[in-house]
Protein backbone atom coordinates (compact mmCIF):
# COMPACT_ATOMS: atom_id res chain seq x y z
CA UNK A 1 0.00 0.00 0.00
CA UNK A 2 1.54 3.29 -1.09
CA UNK A 3 0.86 6.60 0.58
CA UNK A 4 1.02 9.59 -1.71
CA UNK A 5 2.84 12.66 -0.46
CA UNK A 6 1.39 16.00 -1.47
CA UNK A 7 3.11 19.36 -1.20
CA UNK A 8 1.80 22.03 1.13
CA UNK A 9 0.93 24.20 -1.88
CA UNK A 10 -1.16 21.39 -3.35
CA UNK A 11 -2.99 20.93 -0.05
CA UNK A 12 -3.67 24.68 0.33
CA UNK A 13 -4.97 24.84 -3.24
CA UNK A 14 -7.26 21.87 -2.68
CA UNK A 15 -8.65 23.40 0.51
CA UNK A 16 -9.06 26.77 -1.22
CA UNK A 17 -11.23 25.10 -3.85
CA UNK A 18 -13.57 24.02 -1.06
CA UNK A 19 -13.51 27.07 1.19
CA UNK A 20 -13.04 29.99 -1.17
CA UNK A 21 -14.47 28.76 -4.46
CA UNK A 22 -17.31 26.76 -2.91
CA UNK A 23 -16.78 23.44 -4.65
CA UNK A 24 -18.16 20.37 -2.86
CA UNK A 25 -15.61 18.13 -1.14
CA UNK A 26 -16.74 15.14 -3.16
CA UNK A 27 -16.17 16.90 -6.46
CA UNK A 28 -12.73 18.19 -5.48
CA UNK A 29 -11.64 14.78 -4.21
CA UNK A 30 -12.74 13.11 -7.46
CA UNK A 31 -11.01 15.71 -9.66
CA UNK A 32 -7.75 15.56 -7.73
CA UNK A 33 -7.83 11.81 -7.09
CA UNK A 34 -7.58 12.04 -3.32
CA UNK A 35 -9.77 10.75 -0.50
CA UNK A 36 -12.44 12.97 1.02
CA UNK A 37 -11.06 12.18 4.46
CA UNK A 38 -7.72 13.71 3.43
CA UNK A 39 -9.43 16.90 2.31
CA UNK A 40 -11.29 17.21 5.59
CA UNK A 41 -8.06 16.68 7.53
CA UNK A 42 -6.23 19.29 5.44
CA UNK A 43 -9.12 21.72 5.87
CA UNK A 44 -8.99 21.27 9.64
CA UNK A 45 -5.23 21.83 9.66
CA UNK A 46 -5.52 24.98 7.53
CA UNK A 47 -8.27 26.33 9.79
CA UNK A 48 -6.06 25.80 12.85
CA UNK A 49 -3.15 27.54 11.12
CA UNK A 50 -5.42 30.41 10.10
CA UNK A 51 -6.63 30.92 13.67
CA UNK A 52 -3.03 30.95 14.89
CA UNK A 53 -2.20 33.59 12.29
CA UNK A 54 -5.17 35.70 13.38
CA UNK A 55 -3.95 35.57 16.98
CA UNK A 56 -0.45 36.57 15.89
CA UNK A 57 -1.82 39.46 13.82
CA UNK A 58 -3.85 40.69 16.80
CA UNK A 59 -0.75 40.54 19.01
CA UNK A 60 1.27 42.47 16.43
CA UNK A 61 -1.40 45.19 16.24
CA UNK A 62 -1.48 45.43 20.04
CA UNK A 63 2.29 45.72 20.24
CA UNK A 64 2.35 48.40 17.53
CA UNK A 65 -0.22 50.47 19.45
CA UNK A 66 1.80 50.08 22.64
CA UNK A 67 5.00 51.06 20.84
CA UNK A 68 3.34 54.20 19.46
CA UNK A 69 2.13 55.14 22.94
CA UNK A 70 5.55 54.60 24.51
CA UNK A 71 7.26 56.56 21.72
CA UNK A 72 4.85 59.44 22.27
CA UNK A 73 5.56 59.41 26.02
CA UNK A 74 9.29 59.40 25.31
CA UNK A 75 8.96 62.40 22.97
CA UNK A 76 6.96 64.32 25.57
CA UNK A 77 9.61 63.63 28.21
CA UNK A 78 12.38 64.76 25.83
CA UNK A 79 10.57 68.05 25.18
CA UNK A 80 9.92 68.58 28.89
CA UNK A 81 13.58 67.92 29.71
CA UNK A 82 14.71 70.42 27.07
CA UNK A 83 12.20 73.01 28.31
CA UNK A 84 13.25 72.74 31.96
CA UNK A 85 16.96 72.64 31.10
CA UNK A 86 16.55 75.89 29.17
CA UNK A 87 14.78 77.58 32.11
CA UNK A 88 17.44 76.44 34.61
CA UNK A 89 20.24 78.37 32.83
Secondary structure, DSSP 8 states (H G I E B T S, - for coil): -------HHHHHHHHHHHHTS---HHHHHHHHT--HHHHHHHHHHHHHHHHHHHHHHHHHHHHHHHHHHHHHHHHHHHHHHHHHHHHH-
